[in-house]
């Protein structure tokens, strides 16, 4: 009933949204003299805030058409190179033909990096800034998760074992010269995948593995997210946040963890901050501060765009990662086989954490270094960016100027 109530609410608000959108257009039109008055700007600002708070946000576009490399604008095209039922692998292909050749006569090949986006409610485009920075020095591939509400029930289920299998398949597809970077939630599956490949002495083991702000061991520095997961039993999650996709969506009757539920939970953690941000938007619009208003729109257009998760994957993540802590306790299994990170001996490991991260506490990600007991010390690196929160670990100025250069250096030296 949760999903149906959500859809019913949107349907009930439709007439008011239509009136509000019309009001915004009329009161912001340059042909309307009233739009130049304080009252006109106030009405237009009120309508826009109303529209943005009640609208549906679809899948955002990547909007990466080119990248600056060595002072030259290099065209970028996005190709789908691997398709599966629940995820596509994208290649951000750079046209390097116009770049100046180096002293040896040709540009050295940039290392390949598989960026594993979180399957936690937001679309992979949340990593737009991550990808843009990496493209300057890397051949970038990204996991583009499909919205579960649009996946027909006939396609079957998707659980954590399937997630790990997918990571292994993508790594093998890219070959042993590639590195893998997991951002937030998928660090567990990526570490498990590499552990399994190492135990099998797979020749396609990745060159390096970078784990960023993820829940390897949530017993360390627990946050509100961790405490919430532990305070409720599994039946509560199944009965309270899992819902069936309603008709007429393609995934009708599929059990999902709705994206709007995830978003509501995240916003509730810092509700005052989000309220203040929308009050600021109103003030910026009334004052004519277009730059500040556009910054708000850019951030929230991405932040409020959410997707549904397969219920099986979400529930298993809660149980194995946040409740049972199976990976750090050494009892995690994948299709009946023990996942043992100590088997990793070839793949270099770097962990990245934010000193002010309120989603994944400090030390939760670096716990992976201790689990990889047989990996030489020279192949391990723990990096903490003290002045950033969770989002700043993979986006923003410090990501571009401090974190990303260290990752690039680590990959090249591995």
C-alpha positions as CSV (number, residue, x, y, z in Angstrom):
1,X,0.0,0.0,0.0
2,X,3.0,2.3,0.5
3,X,3.7,2.7,-3.2
4,X,0.0,3.1,-4.0
5,X,-0.3,5.9,-1.4
6,X,2.7,7.6,-2.9
7,X,1.2,7.5,-6.4
8,X,-2.2,8.6,-5.1
9,X,-0.6,11.6,-3.5
10,X,1.1,12.6,-6.7
11,X,-2.2,12.2,-8.5
12,X,-4.1,14.3,-5.9
13,X,-1.4,17.1,-6.2
14,X,-1.5,17.2,-10.0
15,X,-4.1,20.1,-10.3
16,X,-2.3,22.2,-7.7
17,X,1.0,21.6,-9.5
18,X,-0.5,22.6,-12.8
19,X,-1.8,25.9,-11.3
20,X,1.6,26.5,-9.6
21,X,3.5,25.9,-12.8
22,X,1.2,28.4,-14.6
23,X,1.7,30.9,-11.8
24,X,5.5,30.6,-12.1
25,X,5.4,31.1,-15.9
26,X,3.2,34.1,-15.7
27,X,4.9,35.9,-12.8
28,X,8.4,35.3,-14.2
29,X,7.7,36.2,-17.8
30,X,9.7,39.2,-19.0
31,X,6.6,40.4,-20.9
32,X,4.7,40.8,-17.6
33,X,5.5,44.1,-15.9
34,X,4.3,42.6,-12.6
35,X,7.3,40.2,-12.7
36,X,9.7,43.1,-12.1
37,X,8.1,44.1,-8.8
38,X,9.0,42.6,-5.4
39,X,5.5,41.0,-5.2
40,X,5.8,39.4,-8.6
41,X,9.2,38.0,-7.8
42,X,7.9,36.7,-4.5
43,X,4.9,34.9,-6.2
44,X,7.2,33.4,-8.9
45,X,9.7,32.2,-6.2
46,X,6.9,30.6,-4.1
47,X,5.6,28.8,-7.2
48,X,9.0,27.5,-8.2
49,X,9.7,26.2,-4.7
50,X,6.3,24.5,-4.7
51,X,7.0,23.0,-8.1
52,X,10.4,21.7,-7.1
53,X,9.2,20.1,-3.9
54,X,6.3,18.2,-5.5
55,X,7.6,17.3,-9.0
56,X,8.8,13.9,-10.2
57,X,12.5,13.8,-10.9
58,X,13.5,11.3,-13.7
59,X,16.8,9.8,-14.6
60,X,19.3,12.6,-15.0
61,X,21.6,12.9,-18.0
62,X,25.4,12.5,-17.7
63,X,26.0,15.8,-19.6
64,X,29.7,14.9,-20.2
65,X,30.3,15.8,-23.8
66,X,33.9,16.7,-23.5
67,X,36.8,16.9,-21.0
68,X,39.8,19.1,-20.7
69,X,43.1,17.1,-21.0
70,X,46.5,18.9,-21.2
71,X,44.7,22.2,-22.1
72,X,42.8,20.7,-25.0
73,X,39.0,19.9,-25.2
74,X,38.6,16.2,-25.9
75,X,35.2,14.9,-27.1
76,X,33.6,12.2,-25.0
77,X,31.0,9.7,-26.1
78,X,29.1,7.2,-23.9
79,X,28.8,3.7,-25.2
80,X,27.1,0.7,-23.6
81,X,29.6,-2.1,-23.8
82,X,27.9,-4.8,-21.6
83,X,24.2,-5.3,-21.0
84,X,22.5,-7.3,-18.2
85,X,19.0,-7.5,-16.8
86,X,19.7,-5.2,-13.9
87,X,22.8,-3.2,-14.9
88,X,24.6,-1.9,-18.0
89,X,28.3,-1.2,-18.2
90,X,29.1,2.2,-19.8
91,X,32.3,3.3,-21.4
92,X,33.2,7.0,-21.5
93,X,35.1,6.9,-24.7
94,X,37.5,9.8,-25.2
95,X,38.6,10.9,-28.7
96,X,42.4,11.4,-28.1
97,X,43.4,11.8,-31.7
98,X,43.9,15.5,-31.4
99,X,46.1,15.4,-28.3
100,X,49.7,16.4,-28.8
101,X,52.1,13.5,-28.8
102,X,54.5,13.2,-26.0
103,X,58.3,13.1,-26.3
104,X,58.4,9.4,-27.2
105,X,56.1,10.1,-30.2
106,X,52.8,8.9,-28.8
107,X,50.6,9.3,-25.7
108,X,50.9,6.5,-23.2
109,X,47.7,4.5,-22.6
110,X,45.8,5.6,-19.6
111,X,44.9,2.9,-17.1
112,X,41.3,1.5,-17.2
113,X,39.1,2.0,-14.2
114,X,35.8,0.3,-13.4
115,X,33.7,2.7,-11.2
116,X,31.1,0.7,-9.3
117,X,28.2,3.1,-8.5
118,X,26.1,2.4,-5.4
119,X,22.9,0.6,-5.8
120,X,21.3,2.5,-3.0
121,X,18.6,4.7,-4.4
122,X,20.3,7.3,-6.5
123,X,21.2,6.9,-10.2
124,X,24.8,6.4,-11.3
125,X,24.8,10.0,-12.5
126,X,25.4,11.0,-8.8
127,X,29.0,10.2,-9.7
128,X,29.2,12.7,-12.5
129,X,31.9,14.7,-10.8
130,X,33.8,11.5,-10.0
131,X,33.8,10.5,-13.6
132,X,34.7,13.9,-15.0
133,X,37.8,14.1,-12.8
134,X,38.9,10.5,-13.6
135,X,38.6,11.0,-17.3
136,X,41.6,13.3,-17.4
137,X,43.9,10.4,-16.6
138,X,41.9,7.2,-17.0
139,X,39.8,5.1,-19.4
140,X,36.6,5.1,-17.4
141,X,33.8,2.4,-17.2
142,X,30.8,2.9,-14.9
143,X,28.0,0.5,-13.7
144,X,24.7,2.1,-14.7
145,X,22.0,0.4,-12.6
146,X,18.6,0.0,-14.0
147,X,15.5,1.2,-12.0
148,X,13.8,-1.9,-10.6
149,X,10.4,-0.4,-11.1
150,X,11.0,-0.7,-14.9
151,X,12.4,-4.2,-14.8
152,X,9.7,-6.8,-15.7
153,X,9.0,-9.4,-13.0
154,X,9.8,-12.1,-15.6
155,X,13.5,-11.1,-15.5
156,X,13.8,-12.8,-12.1
157,X,15.2,-11.6,-8.8
158,X,18.5,-9.9,-7.9
159,X,20.3,-10.5,-4.6
160,X,23.7,-10.0,-3.2
161,X,25.1,-13.1,-4.8
162,X,23.9,-11.8,-8.2
163,X,25.6,-8.4,-7.4
164,X,28.9,-10.1,-6.6
165,X,28.6,-12.3,-9.8
166,X,28.1,-9.1,-11.8
167,X,31.2,-7.5,-10.3
168,X,33.3,-10.6,-11.2
169,X,31.9,-10.6,-14.8
170,X,32.6,-6.9,-15.3
171,X,36.1,-7.2,-13.9
172,X,36.8,-10.2,-16.2
173,X,35.4,-8.3,-19.2
174,X,37.9,-5.4,-18.7
175,X,40.9,-7.6,-18.1
176,X,43.8,-7.8,-15.6
177,X,45.2,-4.4,-16.5
178,X,42.1,-2.7,-15.1
179,X,41.5,-1.3,-11.6
180,X,38.1,-1.2,-9.8
181,X,36.8,1.6,-7.7
182,X,33.8,1.1,-5.4
183,X,31.9,4.1,-4.1
184,X,30.0,3.6,-0.8
185,X,27.6,0.7,-0.6
186,X,29.2,-1.7,-3.2
187,X,32.6,-1.9,-1.4
188,X,31.4,-5.1,0.3
189,X,30.5,-6.8,-3.0
190,X,33.7,-5.6,-4.7
191,X,35.9,-6.8,-1.9
192,X,34.0,-10.1,-2.0
193,X,34.3,-10.4,-5.7
194,X,38.1,-9.8,-5.7
195,X,38.5,-12.2,-2.8
196,X,36.7,-15.0,-4.8
197,X,38.8,-14.3,-7.9
198,X,42.0,-14.4,-5.8
199,X,41.0,-17.7,-4.1
200,X,40.5,-19.2,-7.6
201,X,43.7,-17.7,-8.8
202,X,41.8,-16.0,-11.6
203,X,44.1,-14.5,-14.2
204,X,41.8,-11.5,-14.6
205,X,42.3,-10.3,-11.0
206,X,42.3,-6.4,-11.1
207,X,45.4,-4.4,-10.9
208,X,44.2,-2.3,-8.0
209,X,41.1,-1.9,-5.8
210,X,40.0,1.4,-4.4
211,X,37.3,1.3,-1.7
212,X,35.7,4.7,-0.9
213,X,33.4,5.5,2.0
214,X,31.8,2.1,2.3
215,X,30.5,-0.1,5.1
216,X,33.1,-2.9,5.4
217,X,32.7,-3.1,9.2
218,X,29.8,-1.0,10.6
219,X,30.7,-2.0,14.1
220,X,33.4,0.7,13.9
221,X,32.3,4.3,14.6
222,X,28.6,3.5,14.0
223,X,26.5,6.3,12.5
224,X,22.7,7.0,12.6
225,X,22.3,4.9,9.5
226,X,24.0,1.9,11.2
227,X,22.1,2.4,14.5
228,X,18.8,2.5,12.6
229,X,19.6,-0.7,10.7
230,X,20.5,-2.5,14.0
231,X,17.5,-1.2,16.0
232,X,14.9,-2.8,13.8
233,X,14.4,-6.5,13.1
234,X,14.2,-7.9,9.6
235,X,10.4,-8.3,9.8
236,X,10.1,-4.6,10.3
237,X,12.0,-3.8,7.1
238,X,10.0,-6.3,5.1
239,X,6.7,-5.0,6.4
240,X,7.4,-1.3,6.6
241,X,9.6,-0.3,3.7
242,X,9.2,-3.0,1.0
243,X,6.4,-2.6,-1.5
244,X,5.2,-3.9,-4.8
245,X,5.5,-1.9,-8.0
246,X,2.0,-0.7,-9.0
247,X,0.4,-0.9,-12.4
248,X,1.0,0.4,-15.1
249,X,4.8,0.5,-14.5
250,X,6.8,-2.2,-16.4
251,X,7.9,-3.8,-13.1
252,X,4.4,-4.2,-11.9
253,X,4.2,-6.6,-8.8
254,X,8.0,-6.7,-8.4
255,X,9.0,-6.3,-4.7
256,X,11.2,-3.3,-4.3
257,X,12.6,-0.9,-1.8
258,X,11.2,2.3,-3.3
259,X,13.6,5.1,-4.0
260,X,11.3,7.7,-2.4
261,X,11.5,5.8,0.9
262,X,15.3,5.9,0.8
263,X,15.3,9.6,0.0
264,X,12.9,10.3,2.8
265,X,15.2,8.6,5.2
266,X,18.3,10.5,4.1
267,X,16.5,13.8,4.2
268,X,15.0,13.1,7.6
269,X,18.6,12.8,9.0
270,X,19.3,16.5,8.1
271,X,15.8,17.9,7.7
272,X,16.8,21.3,9.0
273,X,19.5,21.6,6.4
274,X,17.1,20.8,3.6
275,X,14.4,23.2,4.8
276,X,17.0,26.0,5.1
277,X,18.2,25.2,1.6
278,X,14.7,25.7,0.1
279,X,14.2,28.9,2.2
280,X,17.5,30.1,0.7
281,X,16.3,29.2,-2.8
282,X,13.2,31.4,-2.2
283,X,15.4,34.3,-1.0
284,X,17.8,33.9,-3.9
285,X,15.0,34.0,-6.4
286,X,13.4,37.1,-4.8
287,X,16.8,38.9,-4.7
288,X,17.6,37.9,-8.3
289,X,20.6,35.9,-7.3
290,X,20.6,33.6,-10.3
291,X,23.9,31.9,-9.7
292,X,23.0,30.8,-6.2
293,X,19.6,29.6,-7.3
294,X,21.2,27.6,-10.2
295,X,23.6,25.9,-7.7
296,X,20.6,24.8,-5.7
297,X,18.8,23.5,-8.8
298,X,21.8,21.6,-10.0
299,X,22.4,19.8,-6.6
300,X,18.7,19.0,-5.9
301,X,17.9,17.9,-9.5
302,X,20.4,15.1,-8.9
303,X,19.7,14.5,-5.1
304,X,16.0,14.2,-5.6
305,X,16.3,11.8,-8.6
306,X,15.9,8.3,-7.1
307,X,15.3,4.7,-8.3
308,X,13.8,1.6,-6.8
309,X,16.0,-1.3,-5.5
310,X,15.3,-5.0,-5.8
311,X,13.9,-6.0,-2.4
312,X,16.1,-9.1,-2.2
313,X,19.3,-7.2,-2.6
314,X,18.2,-4.5,-0.1
315,X,17.1,-6.9,2.6
316,X,20.3,-9.1,2.2
317,X,22.4,-6.0,2.5
318,X,20.7,-5.0,5.7
319,X,21.1,-8.4,7.2
320,X,24.7,-9.3,6.1
321,X,26.3,-5.9,6.2
322,X,24.6,-4.0,9.0
323,X,23.3,-6.7,11.3
324,X,25.3,-9.8,11.0
325,X,28.6,-8.2,9.9
326,X,29.5,-11.4,8.1
327,X,32.4,-10.1,6.0
328,X,34.5,-8.7,8.9
329,X,33.6,-11.7,11.1
330,X,35.0,-14.0,8.4
331,X,31.7,-15.9,7.9
332,X,30.4,-14.4,4.6
333,X,29.6,-16.9,1.9
334,X,28.9,-16.5,-1.8
335,X,26.8,-19.4,-3.3
336,X,28.1,-21.7,-0.5
337,X,31.8,-20.7,-0.8
338,X,33.5,-18.8,2.0
339,X,34.6,-15.2,1.1
340,X,38.2,-14.9,2.4
341,X,39.9,-11.5,1.8
342,X,43.2,-13.0,3.1
343,X,43.4,-14.8,-0.3
344,X,44.1,-11.4,-2.0
345,X,47.9,-11.2,-2.7
346,X,48.1,-9.5,-6.1
347,X,45.5,-6.7,-6.2
348,X,46.7,-3.5,-4.5
349,X,44.2,-2.0,-2.1
350,X,43.5,1.7,-1.2
351,X,40.8,2.9,1.1
352,X,39.5,6.4,1.1
353,X,37.4,7.9,3.9
354,X,36.0,11.3,4.9
355,X,36.8,12.7,8.3
356,X,33.3,14.1,8.7
357,X,31.4,11.3,7.0
358,X,28.1,10.8,8.8
359,X,27.0,7.9,6.6
360,X,30.0,5.6,6.9
361,X,32.0,6.3,10.0
362,X,35.7,6.7,10.1
363,X,37.4,3.3,10.1
364,X,34.6,1.3,8.6
365,X,36.2,1.3,5.1
366,X,39.8,1.0,6.2
367,X,38.8,-2.2,8.0
368,X,39.4,-3.9,4.6
369,X,43.1,-3.4,5.0
370,X,43.1,-5.6,8.1
371,X,41.0,-8.3,6.4
372,X,43.6,-8.6,3.5
373,X,46.2,-10.1,5.8
374,X,48.4,-11.6,3.1
375,X,48.6,-8.5,0.9
376,X,52.1,-6.9,1.2
377,X,52.2,-3.6,3.1
378,X,53.6,-1.9,0.0
379,X,50.3,-2.7,-1.8
380,X,48.1,-1.1,0.9
381,X,47.2,2.5,1.4
382,X,44.8,4.1,3.8
383,X,43.9,7.7,3.1
384,X,41.6,10.0,5.1
385,X,40.4,13.4,3.9
386,X,39.8,15.2,7.1
387,X,37.6,18.0,6.0
388,X,35.0,16.3,3.9
389,X,31.7,14.4,4.6
390,X,30.3,11.4,2.7
391,X,29.5,13.2,-0.5
392,X,32.9,15.0,-0.5
393,X,34.8,11.7,-0.6
394,X,33.9,11.3,-4.3
395,X,32.8,14.8,-5.4
396,X,33.7,18.4,-5.0
397,X,36.8,20.5,-4.9
398,X,38.8,18.3,-2.5
399,X,37.9,15.2,-4.5
400,X,39.3,16.9,-7.6
401,X,42.4,18.5,-6.1
402,X,43.4,16.1,-3.3
403,X,41.8,12.7,-3.4
404,X,41.7,11.9,-7.1
405,X,45.4,12.7,-7.7
406,X,46.4,10.3,-5.0
407,X,44.2,7.6,-6.5
408,X,45.7,8.1,-9.9
409,X,49.2,7.9,-8.5
410,X,48.3,4.7,-6.5
411,X,46.9,3.0,-9.6
412,X,49.9,3.9,-11.8
413,X,52.3,2.7,-9.2
414,X,50.5,-0.6,-8.5
